[in-house]
């Protein structure tokens, strides 16, 4: 005879099989996580950058119109395939931000762009012509270690062909970006690199490996992946303004610290 389960037993099984309820992290939980994961300073620097941008725009009288914000918002929605209001609201809920937060982010992005153009737009061409060699673009990979013996070991393994640059970066590099991406750190202007690294690689061929190069961070083994032609494209122009802007912001922050 088939045994019938009681209603209470069935309810108990149902509770056991039901998906677990995962509590939603609060804003305070997010901040605590950033502190524990040693990422708080990274986001603090971005917040300080934003505060400096807003203060500078107020100082120089830089504003953006509602029409500009609307156009930039439409571009953002198209890029992220948020075709209608329903998709947009769902995306905002997923990001845990309000419509006001999103619009403010769009506005600050526009203000930053206008501030860069206001400060450095007229001088970009002259800056590029005066310092063309400093604005050579290069794609590089690097491995950062703290001791010379390990650096020489890596160089020897590479020269003898016993391991790939990517594998050694994953195993040894102490640099966050290089460790996560198998050594590749992206395309940079020479002026954006550490002076010792920029000086060492400025005349080398693509594919060449250099090092160990001693810097303030430790010892670096560097591979030149690709050189890009000297050409003032729109992308290069924006990169030059960003480089000048970073220096300007850093000077502003240094002056604040000095005054304090």
N, C-alpha and C positions, 0 to 999 in steps of 0.2 A: 504494500500500500504506500502510495506517495505521501510523504510527510509535508504538511502545509506549514509555511512559516507564518509566524504571528506578525501583525502590523508593526509592532515595536521593533522586531528583529529586522524587518524590511527597511524601516526608517533608519536603523543603525547602519545597515549596509549602504544605503543611499548617501548617508553623511560621509562614510569612509570613501566612497567612490567619487564624491563631488570634488571639483577642482578646488585647490587651496586658495583661500583669499589672501592675496598679497597686499599688504598695506602700502599706500602711496607715500613716498618720501616727501617730507615737508621741505620748505626752503631752508630751514635751519639744518635739516639732515644733509642737504646738498652742500651747504657751506662746510659742515663738519667733515663730509667726505673729501672735499677739496683740501682741507687742512691735513687730514690723515694721509692723503695720497701725494702730498708735497706738490700740489698743483695750484695752491692758493695764490702764491706770489705771481704766477703766470697770468692769472685772471685779474689780480690786483693791478698789474701793470697795464692791462687793457682798459680797466676802469679809469686809471689815472690819465691815460692817453685821451680817453673820451672827455674827461673833465677839462683837460687842457684845450681840446678842440672847441668845446662849447664856450669856454672863457675867452679864447682868442677871437671867435666869431662875434661874440658880444662886443669885445674891444674894438674890432675893426668894422663893426656894423654890417656883417655878412649875414644875409637871410636867404631863405628859399620860399618860393610861392606855393600855394596850395596846388596850383596846376603842375608844378614840377614834382611835388610829392605824389600826386595822383598818377602822373606818367611813370615815375619810377616804381610805384606800387604795381601798376599794370605790367610793367616789364618783369618785375619779380614774380608775379603770379603766372605769367606765361612761361617763364623759365622753369618754374616748379610745377607746371601743369595744374595750376589751381584755376580751372576754367570758370567756375561759378562760385557764388557766395557760400554754398553748402560745403564745397571742397575746401574753401579758404577757412571757414570756421572749424572744420574738422582738423585741418592742419594746425591752426592756432591752439586748439585743445590738446593736440598731441605734443606741441611744444610747450604747453603750460604757460602761455602768454596771452595777454589781452590784445584786442584790436589796437588799443592806445599804445601798448608796448611796441607792437609791430610797426605802427606808423611812426613812432618816435625813432625807432631804429633806422627806418628809411630816411627820415629827415636828417639824422646825424650823419649818415653816409653821404648825403648830398652836401651837407655843410662841410664835411671834411674835404670833399673833392673841390669845392669852391675855395676853401681856405688855402689848399695847396696851390691852386691856380693863382690866387691873389698874391701869395708870398713869393712863388718861384716861377710861375708861368712865363713872365717876360725874360727871365734869366736862363732858362733851360738851354736854349740854343748856344748862348755864349759859354755856359758851363761845359757843355759837351765839346765844343770846339777847343776850349783851353785845356781840357783834360781828357782827350779822346782815349789815350792809353789806359787811363784809370777806369774808363767806362767800357773797356773790353768785357764781353760777356763770356763766361766759361761755365760749363757743366762739370761738376767735380764729385768724386766720391772720396770719403776719408774715413780713417779709423783713428780714434782718439784713445790713448792709453796714458796712464799716469807715471809709468817708469820706463826708462831708456832700454833696459834689457828686453822687455816685452816688445817694444817697438822694433828693435833690431831683429828679434825672432820672427815677427810678422813680415818684415822686409825680406828676410832670407827665404821664408816659405813662399812668398810671392815670386821672387826671382828664380827659385828652383822649380816653380810650377807645381808645388805639392798641395796647394789649396787655392781656391778662388778668392778674390777680393771680397765678394759678397759673404761667403761662408766665414771668413776671418772677422769681418765686421760684426756679424751676428754673434760671434763667439767672444770677441775681445773688446769691441768699442764701448767706451764709457759715454760717448755722446748720444743723447736721446734720439735725435733724428737719424743719425748714421746707424745706430744700433737697430732701430726699428725698420729701416729701409735698406738693409744690407749694404750700408756704406754711402749710398747716394744721398747727397744733401741738396741737390737742385742746381739751378742755373743762377749765377751770381755775377755782379760786377766785381772787378778786381778791387775796387774801392770798398766794397762791403766785406771783403775777407780780412782776416788778421794780417797785419803788415808783413810778418815773417812768411806767411803762406803765400800772399800775393807776390812778394819779391821772388820767392823760390819757383813759382810756376809760370811767371809771366812770359818766358821765352821757350817753354818746353813744348814738345809735340803731343798730339792727341794719343792717348793710350799709355803715355809714360807714367811711371810710378816714382814718386819722390818721398824721401824721408830717411830717417825720422827728422821732422822739423819741430824744434822746440818752440812752444808758445806759452802764454801765461796759463793755459788750461792743462798743459802737459806736453805730450809728444804726439805728433800727427803724421800718419802715413797717408799720402794724398795721391789720387789717380786723376789725371786730366782726361775727362770723357770726351769733351767736344768744345771747340772754340767756335764762336759765332762771329759773323762779319760785322765790322764797324758800320753801323747804319742807324740813323736817328729815326726809327719808326715810332708810331704812336705808342706802342707797348714800351719801347725803350724810354721814350719821353716820360711816360708815367712812372717807370721805375726810377728814373733820375729824380723826379719830383718827390717820390717816396723816400729815396735815400737822403735828399736834402731836408725833407720834412722830419725824418727821424732824428737827424742831427739837431735840427731846430728845437724839437720837443725835448731832447735830452739836455740841451743847454738851458731851456726854461726850467726843467726839473732841478738841474744842478744849482741854478740861481736861487730857487725856492729853498733848497736844503741849506745853501750857504747863508741866506738871510736868516733862517731859523737858528 
